[in-house]
Each structure stands twice: as C-alpha cells, then as structure tokens.
Amino acid sequence: MSAEVLKYSMDQIESMEVAPGTEHEKLEGWIPELVSDDDLRNALEKAFDYRGDVAITLKSGERIDAFIFNRQTGATLSDSYVQYFTPSAPDKRKLSYAQIARLEFSGRDTAVGKRWEDWVGAYNERKAAGEKNIALHPEKLD
C-alpha cells in the first residue's frame, strides 16, 4: 500500500476524482433557523453528514438526542424521514421530517481534524523510520 500511497501527489489524486468531494463545515453547536421546508431539508442533509449527535425537538415538545445515519426525502415533509439511534435505545428509530420543529448540532463531531491525508502522512513517517508490521488503523472512539 505504501508504494500506491506515494505514487500520486494530492493534486494528481484530486484530478482523478470522478465525483466532487464534500467540504465539511464546522457544525458543532449550530442551531439552524428552520423557517421554510427547504431550510429543514438542508439542515437534515447536513445532520446526515455530521459525525456527532443532533438534538431534535419535535413539534410536540419532546427532545431526542440522536445520531442520524440515514434519510429518505420525498415530495413533502410527511413523505420524508430520518433514521437514527439514541444513546438510550439500541434499536433504529424513524422520524418524519414533518414532526421536527428544531435541530441543534449538540454532539462533538468525532471526525474533526482526522483527515485521510493525516493518516497517510503518519503511516509514511513510520514506514520511513523503519517500523515494521504497520498498517493504517482507525483511532479509538471516545
């Protein structure tokens, strides 16, 4: 793998990319204004890409701390839903967009500062230092 990693520069990799990459925003602590249906849809798209918990306040007043892992958009808010996990329940849950009154990006984004390039750089440094039996491993989650 090391030879493959060193074979291309970042500029070359970017030029070979078929689909455009995603630019991640700093969303921790963000509370979007949900004035229109489009505002809600856009905020939920960002929540789907977010790697932390999101506090969802329902129109009923109930608050859910959730990790959103899937969404399905339909023609209306009632036809659209998010799927999520909560810390207190091990099963998947589903919620209609139409039930959501407020979102708050409350949890720490666990991927901030953990870019692929940083992993590869650390791997290459260890390899150049002569370390043996090394591999790219993910960091432990908190």
N, CA, C and O atoms as a GROMACS GRO file, in nm:
protein
  568
    1MET      N    1   0.082  -0.120   0.000
    1MET     CA    2   0.000   0.000   0.000
    1MET      C    3   0.086   0.126   0.000
    1MET      O    4   0.050   0.227  -0.060
    2SER      N    5   0.199   0.120   0.066
    2SER     CA    6   0.285   0.237   0.076
    2SER      C    7   0.327   0.288  -0.061
    2SER      O    8   0.327   0.409  -0.085
    3ALA      N    9   0.361   0.197  -0.151
    3ALA     CA   10   0.402   0.239  -0.285
    3ALA      C   11   0.289   0.308  -0.358
    3ALA      O   12   0.311   0.406  -0.429
    4GLU      N   13   0.166   0.257  -0.339
    4GLU     CA   14   0.049   0.318  -0.403
    4GLU      C   15   0.025   0.457  -0.346
    4GLU      O   16  -0.005   0.551  -0.420
    5VAL      N   17   0.038   0.470  -0.214
    5VAL     CA   18   0.015   0.599  -0.150
    5VAL      C   19   0.116   0.702  -0.199
    5VAL      O   20   0.080   0.817  -0.225
    6LEU      N   21   0.242   0.661  -0.212
    6LEU     CA   22   0.346   0.754  -0.254
    6LEU      C   23   0.346   0.779  -0.404
    6LEU      O   24   0.411   0.872  -0.452
    7LYS      N   25   0.276   0.696  -0.478
    7LYS     CA   26   0.278   0.702  -0.624
    7LYS      C   27   0.217   0.831  -0.679
    7LYS      O   28   0.263   0.881  -0.782
    8TYR      N   29   0.116   0.885  -0.613
    8TYR     CA   30   0.044   1.002  -0.663
    8TYR      C   31   0.053   1.119  -0.566
    8TYR      O   32   0.055   1.100  -0.444
    9SER      N   33   0.058   1.239  -0.620
    9SER     CA   34   0.050   1.359  -0.536
    9SER      C   35  -0.096   1.390  -0.511
    9SER      O   36  -0.184   1.336  -0.579
   10MET      N   37  -0.122   1.476  -0.414
   10MET     CA   38  -0.261   1.514  -0.385
   10MET      C   39  -0.326   1.581  -0.506
   10MET      O   40  -0.445   1.560  -0.531
   11ASP      N   41  -0.251   1.660  -0.580
   11ASP     CA   42  -0.306   1.725  -0.700
   11ASP      C   43  -0.348   1.621  -0.803
   11ASP      O   44  -0.452   1.634  -0.868
   12GLN      N   45  -0.265   1.518  -0.819
   12GLN     CA   46  -0.299   1.411  -0.914
   12GLN      C   47  -0.424   1.335  -0.868
   12GLN      O   48  -0.511   1.302  -0.949
   13ILE      N   49  -0.431   1.307  -0.739
   13ILE     CA   50  -0.548   1.236  -0.686
   13ILE      C   51  -0.674   1.319  -0.708
   13ILE      O   52  -0.777   1.267  -0.752
   14GLU      N   53  -0.666   1.449  -0.678
   14GLU     CA   54  -0.781   1.537  -0.697
   14GLU      C   55  -0.823   1.541  -0.844
   14GLU      O   56  -0.943   1.543  -0.874
   15SER      N   57  -0.728   1.542  -0.935
   15SER     CA   58  -0.763   1.548  -1.077
   15SER      C   59  -0.826   1.418  -1.127
   15SER      O   60  -0.901   1.419  -1.225
   16MET      N   61  -0.797   1.306  -1.060
   16MET     CA   62  -0.855   1.177  -1.099
   16MET      C   63  -0.993   1.154  -1.037
   16MET      O   64  -1.063   1.061  -1.077
   17GLU      N   65  -1.031   1.235  -0.942
   17GLU     CA   66  -1.158   1.215  -0.872
   17GLU      C   67  -1.273   1.229  -0.969
   17GLU      O   68  -1.282   1.327  -1.043
   18VAL      N   69  -1.360   1.130  -0.969
   18VAL     CA   70  -1.474   1.128  -1.060
   18VAL      C   71  -1.587   1.216  -1.008
   18VAL      O   72  -1.648   1.291  -1.084
   19ALA      N   73  -1.613   1.206  -0.881
   19ALA     CA   74  -1.720   1.285  -0.820
   19ALA      C   75  -1.656   1.390  -0.730
   19ALA      O   76  -1.551   1.365  -0.670
   20PRO      N   77  -1.717   1.507  -0.721
   20PRO     CA   78  -1.658   1.610  -0.635
   20PRO      C   79  -1.663   1.567  -0.489
   20PRO      O   80  -1.758   1.502  -0.446
   21GLY      N   81  -1.560   1.604  -0.413
   21GLY     CA   82  -1.557   1.571  -0.271
   21GLY      C   83  -1.650   1.660  -0.191
   21GLY      O   84  -1.703   1.759  -0.242
   22THR      N   85  -1.670   1.624  -0.066
   22THR     CA   86  -1.756   1.701   0.022
   22THR      C   87  -1.670   1.789   0.110
   22THR      O   88  -1.573   1.743   0.170
   23GLU      N   89  -1.704   1.913   0.119
   23GLU     CA   90  -1.635   2.005   0.207
   23GLU      C   91  -1.714   2.007   0.338
   23GLU      O   92  -1.830   2.048   0.340
   24HIS      N   93  -1.652   1.962   0.447
   24HIS     CA   94  -1.721   1.954   0.575
   24HIS      C   95  -1.715   2.088   0.648
   24HIS      O   96  -1.609   2.149   0.661
   25GLU      N   97  -1.830   2.132   0.693
   25GLU     CA   98  -1.839   2.257   0.765
   25GLU      C   99  -1.823   2.230   0.914
   25GLU      O  100  -1.844   2.118   0.960
   26LYS      N  101  -1.785   2.332   0.990
   26LYS     CA  102  -1.782   2.320   1.135
   26LYS      C  103  -1.924   2.345   1.184
   26LYS      O  104  -1.972   2.458   1.184
   27LEU      N  105  -1.991   2.238   1.226
   27LEU     CA  106  -2.132   2.247   1.262
   27LEU      C  107  -2.158   2.233   1.413
   27LEU      O  108  -2.270   2.255   1.458
   28GLU      N  109  -2.056   2.198   1.490
   28GLU     CA  110  -2.076   2.180   1.633
   28GLU      C  111  -2.138   2.306   1.695
   28GLU      O  112  -2.086   2.416   1.678
   29GLY      N  113  -2.249   2.287   1.766
   29GLY     CA  114  -2.317   2.398   1.833
   29GLY      C  115  -2.413   2.476   1.745
   29GLY      O  116  -2.482   2.565   1.794
   30TRP      N  117  -2.418   2.446   1.616
   30TRP     CA  118  -2.504   2.519   1.523
   30TRP      C  119  -2.650   2.485   1.547
   30TRP      O  120  -2.687   2.369   1.562
   31ILE      N  121  -2.734   2.588   1.550
   31ILE     CA  122  -2.879   2.572   1.559
   31ILE      C  123  -2.938   2.643   1.438
   31ILE      O  124  -2.952   2.766   1.439
   32PRO      N  125  -2.972   2.567   1.335
   32PRO     CA  126  -3.022   2.631   1.212
   32PRO      C  127  -3.161   2.690   1.231
   32PRO      O  128  -3.244   2.638   1.306
   33GLU      N  129  -3.185   2.801   1.161
   33GLU     CA  130  -3.320   2.858   1.157
   33GLU      C  131  -3.402   2.776   1.058
   33GLU      O  132  -3.364   2.762   0.942
   34LEU      N  133  -3.513   2.723   1.103
   34LEU     CA  134  -3.597   2.638   1.018
   34LEU      C  135  -3.723   2.713   0.981
   34LEU      O  136  -3.833   2.680   1.027
   35VAL      N  137  -3.706   2.814   0.897
   35VAL     CA  138  -3.818   2.899   0.857
   35VAL      C  139  -3.902   2.832   0.748
   35VAL      O  140  -4.025   2.841   0.750
   36SER      N  141  -3.836   2.765   0.654
   36SER     CA  142  -3.908   2.703   0.543
   36SER      C  143  -3.882   2.552   0.538
   36SER      O  144  -3.795   2.501   0.609
   37ASP      N  145  -3.956   2.483   0.454
   37ASP     CA  146  -3.935   2.340   0.432
   37ASP      C  147  -3.794   2.316   0.380
   37ASP      O  148  -3.729   2.218   0.419
   38ASP      N  149  -3.746   2.403   0.290
   38ASP     CA  150  -3.611   2.387   0.235
   38ASP      C  151  -3.504   2.403   0.343
   38ASP      O  152  -3.402   2.335   0.340
   39ASP      N  153  -3.528   2.494   0.439
   39ASP     CA  154  -3.434   2.511   0.550
   39ASP      C  155  -3.421   2.380   0.627
   39ASP      O  156  -3.310   2.337   0.661
   40LEU      N  157  -3.534   2.316   0.655
   40LEU     CA  158  -3.534   2.189   0.728
   40LEU      C  159  -3.465   2.080   0.647
   40LEU      O  160  -3.382   2.006   0.700
   41ARG      N  161  -3.498   2.071   0.521
   41ARG     CA  162  -3.435   1.970   0.434
   41ARG      C  163  -3.283   1.988   0.428
   41ARG      O  164  -3.208   1.891   0.438
   42ASN      N  165  -3.238   2.112   0.411
   42ASN     CA  166  -3.094   2.139   0.404
   42ASN      C  167  -3.024   2.107   0.536
   42ASN      O  168  -2.915   2.049   0.538
   43ALA      N  169  -3.087   2.144   0.647
   43ALA     CA  170  -3.029   2.116   0.779
   43ALA      C  171  -3.021   1.966   0.804
   43ALA      O  172  -2.924   1.918   0.863
   44LEU      N  173  -3.121   1.890   0.761
   44LEU     CA  174  -3.119   1.746   0.781
   44LEU      C  175  -3.016   1.677   0.691
   44LEU      O  176  -2.960   1.574   0.728
   45GLU      N  177  -2.991   1.734   0.573
   45GLU     CA  178  -2.883   1.682   0.488
   45GLU      C  179  -2.749   1.699   0.560
   45GLU      O  180  -2.666   1.608   0.559
   46LYS      N  181  -2.729   1.814   0.622
   46LYS     CA  182  -2.605   1.838   0.697
   46LYS      C  183  -2.598   1.747   0.819
   46LYS      O  184  -2.491   1.698   0.854
   47ALA      N  185  -2.712   1.725   0.884
   47ALA     CA  186  -2.717   1.636   1.001
   47ALA      C  187  -2.680   1.493   0.961
   47ALA      O  188  -2.617   1.421   1.038
   48PHE      N  189  -2.720   1.452   0.842
   48PHE     CA  190  -2.687   1.319   0.792
   48PHE      C  191  -2.536   1.304   0.774
   48PHE      O  192  -2.480   1.199   0.805
   49ASP      N  193  -2.469   1.408   0.725
   49ASP     CA  194  -2.324   1.405   0.704
   49ASP      C  195  -2.245   1.430   0.832
   49ASP      O  196  -2.125   1.403   0.838
   50TYR      N  197  -2.311   1.481   0.935
   50TYR     CA  198  -2.245   1.516   1.062
   50TYR      C  199  -2.206   1.389   1.136
   50TYR      O  200  -2.282   1.292   1.138
   51ARG      N  201  -2.089   1.390   1.197
   51ARG     CA  202  -2.042   1.271   1.268
   51ARG      C  203  -2.054   1.288   1.418
   51ARG      O  204  -1.966   1.244   1.493
   52GLY      N  205  -2.161   1.350   1.462
   52GLY     CA  206  -2.187   1.368   1.604
   52GLY      C  207  -2.336   1.363   1.628
   52GLY      O  208  -2.415   1.344   1.535
   53ASP      N  209  -2.376   1.380   1.754
   53ASP     CA  210  -2.518   1.376   1.787
   53ASP      C  211  -2.586   1.507   1.752
   53ASP      O  212  -2.525   1.614   1.751
   54VAL      N  213  -2.715   1.495   1.724
   54VAL     CA  214  -2.800   1.608   1.693
   54VAL      C  215  -2.920   1.602   1.788
   54VAL      O  216  -2.982   1.498   1.802
   55ALA      N  217  -2.951   1.715   1.852
   55ALA     CA  218  -3.070   1.721   1.936
   55ALA      C  219  -3.187   1.762   1.848
   55ALA      O  220  -3.184   1.868   1.784
   56ILE      N  221  -3.289   1.679   1.845
   56ILE     CA  222  -3.408   1.705   1.764
   56ILE      C  223  -3.522   1.739   1.859
   56ILE      O  224  -3.555   1.661   1.949
   57THR      N  225  -3.582   1.855   1.840
   57THR     CA  226  -3.701   1.890   1.917
   57THR      C  227  -3.821   1.873   1.826
   57THR      O  228  -3.827   1.930   1.716
   58LEU      N  229  -3.916   1.794   1.872
   58LEU     CA  230  -4.036   1.767   1.794
   58LEU      C  231  -4.139   1.878   1.814
   58LEU      O  232  -4.130   1.954   1.911
   59LYS      N  233  -4.234   1.886   1.725
   59LYS     CA  234  -4.342   1.985   1.737
   59LYS      C  235  -4.423   1.960   1.863
   59LYS      O  236  -4.489   2.052   1.913
   60SER      N  237  -4.421   1.836   1.916
   60SER     CA  238  -4.490   1.802   2.040
   60SER      C  239  -4.415   1.854   2.162
   60SER      O  240  -4.469   1.851   2.273
   61GLY      N  241  -4.290   1.901   2.144
   61GLY     CA  242  -4.208   1.950   2.254
   61GLY      C  243  -4.106   1.847   2.302
   61GLY      O  244  -4.013   1.883   2.376
   62GLU      N  245  -4.120   1.722   2.263
   62GLU     CA  246  -4.026   1.619   2.304
   62GLU      C  247  -3.889   1.645   2.240
   62GLU      O  248  -3.880   1.690   2.126
   63ARG      N  249  -3.784   1.617   2.316
   63ARG     CA  250  -3.647   1.635   2.266
   63ARG      C  251  -3.580   1.497   2.256
   63ARG      O  252  -3.590   1.415   2.348
   64ILE      N  253  -3.513   1.473   2.144
   64ILE     CA  254  -3.446   1.346   2.119
   64ILE      C  255  -3.301   1.374   2.087
   64ILE      O  256  -3.271   1.451   1.995
   65ASP      N  257  -3.209   1.313   2.162
   65ASP     CA  258  -3.067   1.320   2.128
   65ASP      C  259  -3.039   1.202   2.037
   65ASP      O  260  -3.058   1.087   2.077
   66ALA      N  261  -2.995   1.229   1.914
   66ALA     CA  262  -2.987   1.124   1.813
   66ALA      C  263  -2.860   1.132   1.731
   66ALA      O  264  -2.800   1.238   1.714
   67PHE      N  265  -2.821   1.016   1.679
   67PHE     CA  266  -2.719   1.009   1.576
   67PHE      C  267  -2.791   0.968   1.449
   67PHE      O  268  -2.840   0.856   1.438
   68ILE      N  269  -2.799   1.059   1.352
   68ILE     CA  270  -2.873   1.035   1.228
   68ILE      C  271  -2.782   0.957   1.132
   68ILE      O  272  -2.672   1.002   1.099
   69PHE      N  273  -2.830   0.840   1.088
   69PHE     CA  274  -2.748   0.758   1.000
   69PHE      C  275  -2.810   0.736   0.862
   69PHE      O  276  -2.744   0.681   0.774
   70ASN      N  277  -2.934   0.778   0.842
   70ASN     CA  278  -2.998   0.760   0.712
   70ASN      C  279  -3.110   0.862   0.698
   70ASN      O  280  -3.162   0.913   0.798
   71ARG      N  281  -3.145   0.892   0.575
   71ARG     CA  282  -3.261   0.979   0.548
   71ARG      C  283  -3.317   0.942   0.413
   71ARG      O  284  -3.247   0.890   0.326
   72GLN      N  285  -3.445   0.972   0.398
   72GLN     CA  286  -3.514   0.949   0.271
   72GLN      C  287  -3.598   1.073   0.244
   72GLN      O  288  -3.685   1.107   0.324
   73THR      N  289  -3.572   1.140   0.132
   73THR     CA  290  -3.650   1.259   0.102
   73THR      C  291  -3.760   1.224   0.003
   73THR      O  292  -3.739   1.154  -0.096
   74GLY      N  293  -3.878   1.275   0.033
   74GLY     CA  294  -3.993   1.254  -0.053
   74GLY      C  295  -4.043   1.388  -0.106
   74GLY      O  296  -3.976   1.490  -0.092
   75ALA      N  297  -4.160   1.385  -0.167
   75ALA     CA  298  -4.217   1.506  -0.227
   75ALA      C  299  -4.257   1.609  -0.121
   75ALA      O  300  -4.249   1.730  -0.144
   76THR      N  301  -4.300   1.560  -0.005
   76THR     CA  302  -4.342   1.650   0.104
   76THR      C  303  -4.262   1.615   0.229
   76THR      O  304  -4.191   1.515   0.233
   77LEU      N  305  -4.275   1.699   0.332
   77LEU     CA  306  -4.208   1.669   0.459
   77LEU      C  307  -4.267   1.542   0.521
   77LEU      O  308  -4.195   1.465   0.584
   78SER      N  309  -4.396   1.520   0.504
   78SER     CA  310  -4.460   1.400   0.557
   78SER      C  311  -4.408   1.273   0.489
   78SER      O  312  -4.407   1.166   0.550
   79ASP      N  313  -4.367   1.285   0.364
   79ASP     CA  314  -4.315   1.170   0.289
   79ASP      C  315  -4.165   1.149   0.313
   79ASP      O  316  -4.108   1.052   0.264
   80SER      N  317  -4.102   1.237   0.388
   80SER     CA  318  -3.958   1.231   0.413
   80SER      C  319  -3.933   1.188   0.556
   80SER      O  320  -4.012   1.219   0.646
   81TYR      N  321  -3.822   1.115   0.579
   81TYR     CA  322  -3.792   1.072   0.715
   81TYR      C  323  -3.642   1.059   0.736
   81TYR      O  324  -3.564   1.047   0.642
   82VAL      N  325  -3.604   1.061   0.864
   82VAL     CA  326  -3.467   1.031   0.905
   82VAL      C  327  -3.470   0.904   0.989
   82VAL      O  328  -3.569   0.876   1.057
   83GLN      N  329  -3.361   0.829   0.984
   83GLN     CA  330  -3.343   0.715   1.073
   83GLN      C  331  -3.229   0.750   1.166
   83GLN      O  332  -3.131   0.813   1.125
   84TYR      N  333  -3.240   0.709   1.292
   84TYR     CA  334  -3.143   0.750   1.392
   84TYR      C  335  -3.130   0.646   1.503
   84TYR      O  336  -3.215   0.559   1.520
   85PHE      N  337  -3.022   0.660   1.578
   85PHE     CA  338  -3.001   0.585   1.702
   85PHE      C  339  -3.001   0.684   1.817
   85PHE      O  340  -2.966   0.801   1.798
   86THR      N  341  -3.040   0.640   1.935
   86THR     CA  342  -3.028   0.722   2.055
   86THR      C  343  -2.938   0.648   2.153
   86THR      O  344  -2.926   0.526   2.146
   87PRO      N  345  -2.874   0.721   2.243
   87PRO     CA  346  -2.788   0.655   2.341
   87PRO      C  347  -2.866   0.560   2.434
   87PRO      O  348  -2.809   0.464   2.486
   88SER      N  349  -2.994   0.587   2.454
   88SER     CA  350  -3.073   0.507   2.549
   88SER      C  351  -3.144   0.387   2.488
   88SER      O  352  -3.200   0.305   2.561
   89ALA      N  353  -3.144   0.375   2.355
   89ALA     CA  354  -3.215   0.263   2.291
   89ALA      C  355  -3.127   0.203   2.182
   89ALA      O  356  -3.075   0.276   2.098
   90PRO      N  357  -3.109   0.072   2.181
   90PRO     CA  358  -3.021   0.008   2.083
   90PRO      C  359  -3.082  -0.008   1.944
   90PRO      O  360  -3.010  -0.037   1.849
   91ASP      N  361  -3.211   0.009   1.932
   91ASP     CA  362  -3.276  -0.014   1.802
   91ASP      C  363  -3.280   0.112   1.717
   91ASP      O  364  -3.270   0.224   1.767
   92LYS      N  365  -3.295   0.089   1.586
   92LYS     CA  366  -3.307   0.200   1.491
   92LYS      C  367  -3.444   0.264   1.509
   92LYS      O  368  -3.543   0.196   1.535
   93ARG      N  369  -3.449   0.394   1.495
   93ARG     CA  370  -3.574   0.469   1.504
   93ARG      C  371  -3.595   0.545   1.374
   93ARG      O  372  -3.500   0.570   1.300
   94LYS      N  373  -3.720   0.582   1.348
   94LYS     CA  374  -3.754   0.654   1.225
   94LYS      C  375  -3.845   0.771   1.262
   94LYS      O  376  -3.932   0.758   1.349
   95LEU      N  377  -3.823   0.885   1.196
   95LEU     CA  378  -3.897   1.006   1.230
   95LEU      C  379  -3.928   1.084   1.103
   95LEU      O  380  -3.839   1.106   1.020
   96SER      N  381  -4.052   1.127   1.089
   96SER     CA  382  -4.093   1.208   0.974
   96SER      C  383  -4.038   1.350   0.987
   96SER      O  384  -4.036   1.407   1.096
   97TYR      N  385  -3.994   1.406   0.876
   97TYR     CA  386  -3.948   1.545   0.875
   97TYR      C  387  -4.059   1.637   0.928
   97TYR      O  388  -4.030   1.736   0.995
   98ALA      N  389  -4.184   1.604   0.900
   98ALA     CA  390  -4.296   1.688   0.938
   98ALA      C  391  -4.311   1.703   1.090
   98ALA      O  392  -4.377   1.796   1.136
   99GLN      N  393  -4.251   1.613   1.167
   99GLN     CA  394  -4.261   1.617   1.313
   99GLN      C  395  -4.155   1.707   1.377
   99GLN      O  396  -4.162   1.734   1.496
  100ILE      N  397  -4.057   1.752   1.299
  100ILE     CA  398  -3.941   1.821   1.355
  100ILE      C  399  -3.963   1.973   1.360
  100ILE      O  400  -4.001   2.035   1.261
  101ALA      N  401  -3.940   2.030   1.479
  101ALA     CA  402  -3.954   2.174   1.498
  101ALA      C  403  -3.819   2.244   1.507
  101ALA      O  404  -3.806   2.360   1.467
  102ARG      N  405  -3.717   2.173   1.560
  102ARG     CA  406  -3.586   2.237   1.585
  102ARG      C  407  -3.476   2.133   1.580
  102ARG      O  408  -3.495   2.018   1.618
  103LEU      N  409  -3.359   2.174   1.532
  103LEU     CA  410  -3.238   2.091   1.532
  103LEU      C  411  -3.126   2.167   1.602
  103LEU      O  412  -3.117   2.289   1.593
  104GLU      N  413  -3.043   2.092   1.671
  104GLU     CA  414  -2.926   2.150   1.735
  104GLU      C  415  -2.810   2.051   1.720
  104GLU      O  416  -2.820   1.937   1.765
  105PHE      N  417  -2.704   2.095   1.659
  105PHE     CA  418  -2.587   2.010   1.640
  105PHE      C  419  -2.510   2.012   1.772
  105PHE      O  420  -2.416   2.089   1.791
  106SER      N  421  -2.554   1.925   1.863
  106SER     CA  422  -2.511   1.931   2.003
  106SER      C  423  -2.388   1.848   2.035
  106SER      O  424  -2.313   1.883   2.125
  107GLY      N  425  -2.366   1.739   1.964
  107GLY     CA  426  -2.256   1.650   1.996
  107GLY      C  427  -2.127   1.689   1.927
  107GLY      O  428  -2.127   1.760   1.827
  108ARG      N  429  -2.018   1.641   1.983
  108ARG     CA  430  -1.886   1.666   1.925
  108ARG      C  431  -1.874   1.590   1.794
  108ARG      O  432  -1.911   1.472   1.786
  109ASP      N  433  -1.824   1.656   1.691
  109ASP     CA  434  -1.801   1.592   1.562
  109ASP      C  435  -1.674   1.509   1.575
  109ASP      O  436  -1.565   1.564   1.580
  110THR      N  437  -1.689   1.377   1.580
  110THR     CA  438  -1.577   1.288   1.609
  110THR      C  439  -1.474   1.281   1.497
  110THR      O  440  -1.366   1.226   1.518
  111ALA      N  441  -1.504   1.334   1.381
  111ALA     CA  442  -1.410   1.327   1.269
  111ALA      C  443  -1.331   1.456   1.248
  111ALA      O  444  -1.247   1.462   1.158
  112VAL      N  445  -1.356   1.558   1.327
  112VAL     CA  446  -1.285   1.685   1.309
  112VAL      C  447  -1.136   1.664   1.328
  112VAL      O  448  -1.092   1.606   1.428
  113GLY      N  449  -1.058   1.711   1.232
  113GLY     CA  450  -0.913   1.702   1.240
  113GLY      C  451  -0.856   1.565   1.206
  113GLY      O  452  -0.737   1.541   1.224
  114LYS      N  453  -0.938   1.475   1.156
  114LYS     CA  454  -0.893   1.340   1.123
  114LYS      C  455  -0.908   1.318   0.974
  114LYS      O  456  -1.000   1.250   0.929
  115ARG      N  457  -0.818   1.377   0.899
  115ARG     CA  458  -0.824   1.366   0.754
  115ARG      C  459  -0.744   1.246   0.708
  115ARG      O  460  -0.649   1.203   0.774
  116TRP      N  461  -0.782   1.191   0.594
  116TRP     CA  462  -0.712   1.078   0.534
  116TRP      C  463  -0.565   1.112   0.511
  116TRP      O  464  -0.477   1.029   0.535
  117GLU      N  465  -0.539   1.234   0.465
  117GLU     CA  466  -0.403   1.275   0.437
  117GLU      C  467  -0.316   1.267   0.562
  117GLU      O  468  -0.198   1.233   0.554
  118ASP      N  469  -0.375   1.299   0.680
  118ASP     CA  470  -0.300   1.292   0.805
  118ASP      C  471  -0.264   1.147   0.838
  118ASP      O  472  -0.153   1.118   0.882
  119TRP      N  473  -0.358   1.056   0.817
  119TRP     CA  474  -0.331   0.914   0.842
  119TRP      C  475  -0.219   0.864   0.752
  119TRP      O  476  -0.126   0.798   0.797
  120VAL      N  477  -0.229   0.897   0.624
  120VAL     CA  478  -0.129   0.851   0.528
  120VAL      C  479   0.007   0.911   0.562
  120VAL      O  480   0.108   0.841   0.554
  121GLY      N  481   0.011   1.038   0.599
  121GLY     CA  482   0.136   1.102   0.637
  121GLY      C  483   0.201   1.033   0.756
  121GLY      O  484   0.322   1.010   0.756
  122ALA      N  485   0.122   1.001   0.858
  122ALA     CA  486   0.174   0.932   0.976
  122ALA      C  487   0.225   0.793   0.939
  122ALA      O  488   0.328   0.749   0.989
  123TYR      N  489   0.153   0.725   0.852
  123TYR     CA  490   0.195   0.592   0.806
  123TYR      C  491   0.329   0.601   0.733
  123TYR      O  492   0.420   0.522   0.759
  124ASN      N  493   0.340   0.697   0.642
  124ASN     CA  494   0.463   0.713   0.564
  124ASN      C  495   0.581   0.750   0.654
  124ASN      O  496   0.693   0.704   0.630
  125GLU      N  497   0.558   0.832   0.757
  125GLU     CA  498   0.664   0.868   0.851
  125GLU      C  499   0.713   0.745   0.927
  125GLU      O  500   0.833   0.724   0.942
  126ARG      N  501   0.619   0.663   0.973
  126ARG     CA  502   0.656   0.541   1.046
  126ARG      C  503   0.730   0.444   0.956
  126ARG      O  504   0.826   0.379   0.997
  127LYS      N  505   0.684   0.434   0.831
  127LYS     CA  506   0.749   0.345   0.734
  127LYS      C  507   0.892   0.394   0.704
  127LYS      O  508   0.985   0.314   0.699
  128ALA      N  509   0.907   0.524   0.684
  128ALA     CA  510   1.038   0.581   0.656
  128ALA      C  511   1.134   0.566   0.774
  128ALA      O  512   1.255   0.557   0.756
  129ALA      N  513   1.078   0.562   0.897
  129ALA     CA  514   1.160   0.544   1.017
  129ALA      C  515   1.202   0.398   1.036
  129ALA      O  516   1.276   0.365   1.128
  130GLY      N  517   1.153   0.310   0.946
  130GLY     CA  518   1.193   0.170   0.950
  130GLY      C  519   1.103   0.079   1.031
  130GLY      O  520   1.136  -0.038   1.051
  131GLU      N  521   0.990   0.131   1.078
  131GLU     CA  522   0.898   0.045   1.153
  131GLU      C  523   0.846  -0.066   1.065
  131GLU      O  524   0.823  -0.048   0.946
  132LYS      N  525   0.827  -0.182   1.125
  132LYS     CA  526   0.776  -0.299   1.052
  132LYS      C  527   0.636  -0.333   1.103
  132LYS      O  528   0.596  -0.292   1.212
  133ASN      N  529   0.563  -0.410   1.023
  133ASN     CA  530   0.428  -0.458   1.058
  133ASN      C  531   0.336  -0.343   1.099
  133ASN      O  532   0.267  -0.352   1.201
  134ILE      N  533   0.335  -0.238   1.020
  134ILE     CA  534   0.247  -0.125   1.049
  134ILE      C  535   0.133  -0.125   0.946
  134ILE      O  536   0.146  -0.181   0.837
  135ALA      N  537   0.025  -0.062   0.983
  135ALA     CA  538  -0.092  -0.052   0.895
  135ALA      C  539  -0.169   0.074   0.932
  135ALA      O  540  -0.143   0.134   1.036
  136LEU      N  541  -0.260   0.112   0.849
  136LEU     CA  542  -0.348   0.225   0.877
  136LEU      C  543  -0.466   0.172   0.959
  136LEU      O  544  -0.548   0.095   0.909
  137HIS      N  545  -0.473   0.215   1.085
  137HIS     CA  546  -0.581   0.173   1.174
  137HIS      C  547  -0.658   0.295   1.219
  137HIS      O  548  -0.599   0.401   1.239
  138PRO      N  549  -0.790   0.282   1.233
  138PRO     CA  550  -0.868   0.396   1.284
  138PRO      C  551  -0.836   0.420   1.430
  138PRO      O  552  -0.798   0.329   1.503
  139GLU      N  553  -0.854   0.544   1.472
  139GLU     CA  554  -0.836   0.578   1.612
  139GLU      C  555  -0.953   0.525   1.691
  139GLU      O  556  -1.062   0.508   1.637
  140LYS      N  557  -0.932   0.499   1.819
  140LYS     CA  558  -1.039   0.451   1.905
  140LYS      C  559  -1.138   0.564   1.928
  140LYS      O  560  -1.100   0.680   1.943
  141LEU      N  561  -1.268   0.528   1.930
  141LEU     CA  562  -1.371   0.627   1.957
  141LEU      C  563  -1.378   0.654   2.106
  141LEU      O  564  -1.347   0.566   2.187
  142ASP      N  565  -1.418   0.775   2.143
  142ASP     CA  566  -1.433   0.811   2.285
  142ASP      C  567  -1.551   0.739   2.345
  142ASP      O  568  -1.580   0.756   2.463
   0.00000   0.00000   0.00000
